[in-house]
Amino acid sequence: MAIQYVVSGTTAKGIAASVERGVAEGALAPGAALPPVRRLADELAVSPGTVATAYKELRRRGVVVTRGRGGTVVAPAPTVPSRRPPKVPEGLRDLSGGHPDPRLLPSLVPPSRLSPGARSHRSTPRLARLEDAVREWLRPEGVPVDNVTFAHGALDLIGRLLSVELRPGDGVAMEDPGYHHLLDLVAALGLRVVPVAVDDEGVRPDALRQALHAGVRALVCSPRAQNPYGGRFSTARRDELVAVLRDRPDVLVVENDHASAVAQAPLRTLTGHGLPRWVHVRTVSKFLGTDLRWAAAACDATTLARHDRRLLLTSGWVSHLLQETVLGLMTDEDTRALVARAEERYGVRRSAALRELRERGIEAHGASGMNLWVPVRDESAVVNGLRSHGWWVAAGARFRTAAGPGVRISVADLEPADAVRLASDFAGVLGESEATYGG
């Protein structure tokens, strides 16, 4: 064996776990050869069938690959295709970014009392007053609040949880189309994206059932303002999804409520319905400030312990200065009034854009949130066609895994009068190439 790491174990499960530990710790690098089945069986005093079963499980999980006479080797490090949006051409109205309207965000003012210096942040990583504010924020919407924690944004928290809970090759059920940064994150962790179709009510139960049957270990979903499709859970859909998930108590359910206060839809949470492993994540960047890299999470006790242990070993805690800033904004009456106004304005703008597109026979989806998803036959041609009219929208390719093509339109700062012109131009682009796009 051309590596220093010694595989151990007396069962197929134990052998597979030993190899995975070596990969996770870096002792088994991509391309490293594992011992032939019979040689490892002799070394471990087990049957060749036991080793073969372990290697088969490792192949299924994407940890190793078999190269014929080249034997079994550690799989190459996952390559993460770039899903970053292209630069917006000069002179175009940008409807591609998914960002909130800056005019509807409060001014960010640092707390007047700065950190007094050295103190044990590790012993008190979360401000008690902010914990209380988070509980008051989540409890009325039905989220259990016995266990809460903080992180440096939703991606930070989700990435930490998936890295703790799963191993390379494990499957994660992901919305399709879904948030491109989350798709990249899952791939970067060496996990498999298992696409789950969505509609105007969010994740489809039949698609989730198929993903669970395929053996996924986690589900990442949005209960409202789904990005990019705009779906939101109805009560009936929520209940259907809970019923499906109850058959797989080992699956971690990650609920990403990224727009919450400005989603223009009530929360129908999957939490609090008897699921043993769950986490509800909320960020504030959509309505308090895009530079506030902070997230709150409520979760089951096991998830809390695993997350916080890993956080302690990395950044340790979320800056108390950041926590003080968030707390000040969350408890400020003027800010609350501004957030309520923002939610109302986003709803007006989204509804106007939907109405104008549909009145021209253009299928569009956006039941909540700040984005619309418009199915098309040729993304590039539609993007370029709208570009000629002065609009820049996002091609759907970076949001999709198996879903059909489409474009995402961010409407956070698109006033109703502008929506009329956009819809008219969109119809014109489709009409110019009817043979390509259809209606």
Secondary structure, DSSP 8 states (H G I E B T S, - for coil): --SS-----SSHHHHHHHHHHHHHHTSS-TT-B---HHHHHHHHTS-HHHHHHHHHHHHHTTSEEE-GGG-EEE---------------TTSEE--S----GGGS------SS---S---TTTS-S-HHHHHHHHHHHGGGT---SSEEEESSHHHHHHHHHHHH--TT-EEEEEES--HHHHHHHHHTT-EEEEEEEETTEE-HHHHHHHHHTT-SEEEE-SSS-TTT-----HHHHHHHHHHHTT-TTSEEEEE-SSGGGSSS----STTSS-SSEEEEEE-TTTT-TT---EEEEE-HHHHHHHHHHHHHTT-S--HHHHHHHHHHHT-HHHHHHHHHHHHHHHHHHHHHHHHHHHTT---B-SSSSEEEEE-S-HHHHHHHHHTTTEE-EEGGGG-SSS--EEEEE-TT--HHHHHHHHHHHHHHHHHTHHHH--
